[in-house]
Amino acid sequence: MIVAVASGKGGTGKTTVAANLACVCGTGVALLDCDVEEPNAHLFIKGESCGEPETVSLPVPEIDEARCDGCGECGRFCAYKALAVLGTRVLVFPELCHGCGGCMRVCPKGAIRETPKRIGTVETLRADNVTLVQGRLDVGVPMAPPLIRAVKAHIPKTGDAVLDAPPGTSCPVIATLRETDRVVLVTEPTPFGLNDLKLAVAVVRELGLPFGVAINRADSGDGRVRAYCRTERIPVLAEIPDDRRVAEAYSRGELIVDALPEYRCVFEALWTNIRTMEKTANENAPATRLSTR
């Protein structure tokens, strides 16, 4: 099963949930850090590197000016305006290219070839029962989805995988969520948390994916997030209390389930709720809550 852990905004505890969830899934689980612009799962999953990082490149067009007659077919084809035809010259803007190869196919003179342009790396680490795969986008590279797809290529054919998605609701999130089996939306019970949760819910529903909500720092804020989930018939899969000890463990780069073993049952129950989630994700599921008061 492939589970994506996402959130409508940063700072909700998405990576915390993803890393701890991966550690209670059982043996042979893969944790894929798809937040390639700022990967940080390695701060909590500390393991040995499995060889040199894999270099990921994107094929971008290169124009053979001796063959090009400036017909403009390539520029008209490119939906992203990565090619501009000025008279008999074609200008290429690699930062806008999505590497689809369409310009090369439509060129009647065969004047376009593709050259690889490095965009980042993918690194694999192994720690106990978890295999961590993380992408790291090169500085200045504007597009994360191609590197996210390279990270997702490491999803094992058997066993379970947990994907730590980028925050927000933009293209990198869509690239992460596609072709997953379940989505956990991590939120916090605040007006900002509710606002961005609604955006994330709209995205997941548009993709037609079953999903539920995990409420972090559940003792803080107000009850509007829970009321919204009840109204929208969204299952609340888990509630994690607002515990200073959790923040202290986080600051030390420690997993909650290791630093505070009494929290392991919360993440184990979260995993159970994810596995038993209805495909339609329309029925309410009981929240799993650990009382520390």
N, C-alpha and C positions, 0 to 999 in steps of 0.2 A: 504494500500500500504506500502511496506517495501522499504525504501530508505537507501542505504549505502553511507556514505561520506568517501572517501578514498583519498590517495595521494601517489605519488611515493617516497616521502621523508618527513622527519619531518620538522616542522617549517613553513609550508605553510599556516597555519590557518585553518586546518581541523576541529579541535574541536570547534573553533570559529564559523565556518559555521554550523556545526552540531547542536550546542546548540542554536544558534539564529534561525535556521530553525525550530527546534522543537517548539520553542515558538510562531511561527506564523502559525503553521499548523492547529490550532483550538483546540477544547477541546478533552481531552482523549488521547492525543498523548503519545507514549512511546519513551524515549530516552535511547538507550542501549549503554553504553560505553564498547566497545569490545577491547579497548587498555588495556588489563588486566595487562600488565607489568608496566604500568604507567598511571593509570586512573586519569583524571583530570577534567572531565565534572562537578563533584560536586563542583568545585571552582566557577562555574557560575550558576548552577542550585542548589540553596540552599533550601533544604526541610527537612521535618521531616522523620526520619527513620521509616520504617514499620516493626518493630520487630527486632529480632536478625538476624545477617547475616547468610545465608545458607552456611554450610560447603560442599565443593565439593571434592569428592574423586575419585581416579582412581583405578580400580581393577587390582592388580598385582599378578603374580603367586607366590605361596609358595609350596615348594617341600616336600613331605612326603618321607623321605629317606628310611623308612622301606619298602615302596612299590616300589620305583624307582629301576629299574635294569640297568639304564644307556643306554637304547637303542638309545637315541639321536633323537627320532622323534620330540620332542619339539624344540630342537635347529635347526633342519633342516627346521621346519615349520616357525620359527620366522624370518620375513624379516628384522627386526630391530636389530637382534643380541642381544636381551635382555636376552637370555639364552645361556650358553656355557656348553657343556658336556665335562668334563675332566675325562676320565676313567669311573668310576661308579658314579661320582658326577656331579650334575648340579648346576652351579652358576647362580644366578639371578641378573641382573642389573636393578633395578627398574627405574632408570633415563631414560633408553632406552625403557621401556615398553609403548606401546600405548593402553593397556587395551582391546585388541580385544577378548581375551578369546580363541583364536585358539589353543594355546598350551595345554590348559586343555582338549579340544575336541579330539586332536589327540593322547593324551597319552594313550597307550593300557593298562596300569596298573592302571589308575585312581589315579596316584600319585601326581596330581597337583590340588590344590584348590586356589581360589582367595581370597585375603585379601585387604581391602580398604586402600589406601595410600592418605592422604590428599594432595591436590595441591593448594587450595585457597578457597576463599569465594565469595559469590554473595550477594550484598546488594541492597535493594530497598528503594528509597526515593520518597516522593510525595511533589511537590511544585506547587501550583496553578493548572494549567491545564496539567502539565507535570509530568509523572512518570519516574523517572530516575532509571535504573537498571545498576549497575556497578560490574564488576568482579575485584578481586584483587588477583593476583598470589602470592603464598607464596615465600619468599626469597629462592633462590637456586633451585627452580623447573624449569627445562629446557624447558618444553613444554607447550605452551599457548593454542593450539587448543582445548583440552578437556574442559578447563574452559570457553573458548569462546562459545563452544556449550552449556554449562550450562547457560550462560547469554542469548543466543538466545532462549533457551527454555521458556523464559519469554516474548517472543513476543506475544502481545495480538492477539486473534483469530479474533477480529473485530477492526476496527480503523486503525490508521496509526502508523508506527514505523520508527524512524530514528536511524541508526546504525553508531556510531563513530568508524571507523575501525582503526587498528594499522597503523602506517606509513610503507612505503616500499611495497615490492611485495612478501614477503616470506609466509610460511605456515599459520601464524596467519591471514594474510590478506585474503588468499583463504578461510579459515574457516569462516571468517566474510561475505564475498561476496556471498558465495553459497546460493542459494534459495532466493535471494533478487529480487525485481521487477525493481529497477532502481539504478544506481550508479552515484554519482557526484564526479568527480576527481578535487580536489582543487590543483591549481598550482600557480606559480608566474612567471612573465615575465622576467626570467633570464636564462642564459645558463644552470645552474644547474637545475632549475625548468623544463626546456624543456627536458633535458636529462632524468630525472626521470619520467616526464609525459609520455614519449614514452614507458618506461618500464611498467608503470601502464596501459596504453592503450593496450599493448600487452596481459597483464594478463586478463583484462576485456573482450577483444575480444575472447580470448581462452575459457573463461567461457560462452560466448554467451549472455552476458547481455547488455541491452540498457544502454547507458551512455552519459553523457555530461560533460563539463568542467566549473568550476567556477574559474575565475582569481582573485586572491587576490593581493592587492597592485598594482592594474592595472596601476597606473600612473608612476610606476618606471620601470626600465629595458628597454627592447626593444620590437619590434613587432614580434619576431620570433615565440612565442607561438601562437599568433593569425594566423600567416601565416601557421603554421603547422596544426592548426585546420581547416583552410579553405581547405588546400590540402587534408587532410584526411577526410573531410566532417564530422567533429565532431562538434556538436552544442555547442556554447558558451552560457551557461545558465545565467550567471551573471558576472559582473565585479564590484569588490569592490575597491574603490579608496584608494590610499596611504594617509591616514589621520592620523595625529598625535593623534587626539582625540580618535580614535579607539584604538590605542596602550595604551593610558592613561587609558581608560576604562578597557581594558584587564588587565592591571597591578593592577587594583583595584578589579579584579574579578567580573566585571559588564558585563552584556549582552549589546551588541551594541544597540539592539532594545529598551532597557530601558534607557541607558545613552544618546543615540542620536536618538530620535524618528524619525528623518527624514530618517534614514536608514531602517526603518521598511518596506517601500515600496520595497526596493531592495530584501529583503528576502521573502516577500510575492510574488513578481513577480518570484523569483527563484523557489518557491514552485509551482506556476502555470506552469512554463516552465517544471518542472520535471513531473508533472501530465500529461501534453499534449505531452510529448516527444514521438517520434515515436518508436515503438518496435525495429526497426532496428538501430535507432540512427544514420542514415546516412544523414538525411536532416539537413541543417543548421537552427538553431533557433536564433531569434534576441537576442542579449545580452541586459541585463537590466543594465543600468548604471546611477549612481547618480552623477551629476555634483556638485562639491563643490567649483569650481573656479569662 
